[in-house]
Amino acid sequence: MSKSRKVYDREFKLNAVRLIQAEEATIKEIAEDLGINYYTFRPAFLIFVL
């Protein structure tokens, strides 16, 4: 049986990107605080910065 993939809505992603821009924490630290895998977080969320 396969795992269901967690889907994050646009607003959640935008809020995560705002945290990156506002805080002096690393992207990895913010991902851990939000409970998101760092390697999933980067490509899925940072597209909103571009």
trRosetta pair geometry for C-beta under 8 A, 3 or more apart (Angstrom, degrees):
i j d omega theta_ij theta_ji phi_ij phi_ji
8 12 4.5 -117 -175 87 97 132
8 13 5.5 116 122 -55 118 88
8 16 7.9 2 170 -12 150 140
8 36 7.6 2 -62 -104 146 128
8 44 7.0 100 43 144 124 132
8 45 7.7 -17 88 -80 150 97
9 12 5.1 98 58 7 71 103
9 13 7.3 -139 101 -3 38 90
10 13 5.7 -60 -152 38 33 111
10 14 6.2 31 154 -19 69 107
11 14 5.7 -53 -144 37 32 110
11 15 6.3 32 156 -18 64 106
12 15 5.9 -57 -150 37 29 111
12 16 6.4 31 151 -21 63 106
13 16 5.6 -54 -150 34 32 113
13 17 6.5 31 153 -18 65 104
13 44 7.0 -116 -116 137 123 86
13 45 4.9 -161 -150 -122 90 80
13 48 5.6 149 138 -31 109 145
14 17 5.7 -53 -149 36 34 111
14 18 6.4 38 151 -22 65 103
14 48 5.9 -150 -94 -173 63 156
15 18 5.5 -50 -149 33 34 115
15 19 6.7 42 150 -24 63 99
16 19 5.6 -48 -156 28 34 115
16 20 6.9 37 147 -20 63 100
16 30 6.8 128 -164 148 82 119
16 34 6.0 7 -112 -80 110 167
16 36 7.4 12 -126 6 148 155
16 41 7.3 -132 166 -152 146 104
16 45 5.1 -59 95 -152 132 143
17 20 5.5 -48 -155 30 39 115
17 21 6.5 33 150 -15 68 106
17 45 5.9 -172 -62 166 88 96
17 46 7.2 140 -106 -106 103 42
17 48 4.8 -117 -45 88 158 123
17 49 5.7 -168 -150 -63 125 86
18 21 5.7 -57 -147 40 35 109
18 22 5.9 20 159 -12 69 116
19 22 6.0 -66 -137 44 26 102
19 23 5.6 -4 176 3 67 120
19 25 7.8 -25 156 54 96 118
19 30 5.2 148 120 -146 123 132
19 34 7.8 166 46 -54 164 123
20 23 7.0 -66 -124 45 15 91
20 27 5.9 19 -120 -100 118 79
20 30 5.8 -126 -79 28 73 170
20 49 7.6 -58 83 -78 140 130
21 49 7.9 166 -62 -114 109 107
23 30 6.8 146 63 -81 139 117
25 29 4.2 -114 177 86 110 131
25 30 5.3 131 103 -52 123 86
25 33 7.6 22 145 -12 164 139
26 29 4.6 99 54 4 79 101
26 30 7.1 -147 93 -2 43 85
27 30 5.8 -57 -149 39 33 110
27 31 6.2 37 153 -22 66 106
27 38 7.2 104 122 -145 91 94
27 41 7.0 169 166 117 99 127
27 42 6.7 68 150 -91 142 86
27 46 7.8 -2 -136 -73 142 118
28 31 5.7 -53 -148 34 30 113
28 32 6.5 30 154 -17 64 105
28 38 5.0 3 -123 -114 77 133
29 32 5.8 -55 -150 37 31 111
29 33 6.4 33 151 -21 65 106
30 33 5.5 -52 -147 35 34 114
30 34 6.3 22 157 -10 66 109
30 41 7.9 161 95 179 90 153
31 34 6.0 -65 -148 44 28 103
31 36 4.7 -94 -160 78 79 93
31 37 7.0 -30 167 115 123 14
31 38 4.6 130 91 -93 160 63
31 41 4.1 -118 -113 -16 121 168
31 42 7.9 -34 -74 -43 143 69
32 35 7.6 38 -177 -73 31 28
32 36 7.9 -98 -61 52 20 60
32 38 7.3 -7 -49 -60 78 96
34 41 7.6 119 67 -107 128 130
36 40 6.0 -124 175 81 91 108
36 41 4.5 104 124 -75 123 108
36 45 7.8 61 144 -30 163 139
37 40 4.2 72 71 12 100 109
37 41 6.5 -169 87 -18 47 88
38 41 5.4 -55 -142 33 29 117
38 42 6.6 33 164 -27 64 100
39 42 6.4 -36 -141 20 29 111
39 43 8.0 9 170 5 54 99
40 43 7.5 -78 -165 45 30 87
40 44 5.8 -2 164 4 68 131
41 44 6.4 -83 -139 50 18 99
41 45 5.2 -22 -174 14 64 128
41 46 7.8 75 140 -26 67 91
42 45 7.0 -70 -122 46 7 89
42 46 5.4 -10 -172 -4 53 127
43 46 6.7 -54 -111 41 17 100
43 47 6.9 34 174 -38 52 101
44 47 7.1 -63 -180 7 18 110
45 48 6.2 -45 179 16 52 111
46 49 5.2 -34 -167 16 64 118
46 50 7.4 70 143 -25 72 93
47 50 5.9 -45 -161 21 44 116
